[in-house]
């Protein structure tokens, strides 16, 4: 889960996962309007590996609902502004 420019470290993680042949991830990006680094995020959205949450058109998503109940096989990381 990334907020705004907080997506930057996740793009590095995505590249590492892709180099390792992994595609079992989902990036949720919360931003107002066009997200930062949109040209790097668009291919992930098109591949079904990222979801954009535009807070100009909708309220912030319920993060607990996105993550779901705790599971041993799921890792969650967050980066972005507090508000």
Buried (B, 14 or more C-beta within 10 A) or exposed (E): BBBBBBBBEBBEEBEEBBEEEEEEBEBBBBBEEEBBBBEBBEEBBEEEBBBBBEBEEEEEBEEEEBBEEEEEEEEEEEBBEEE
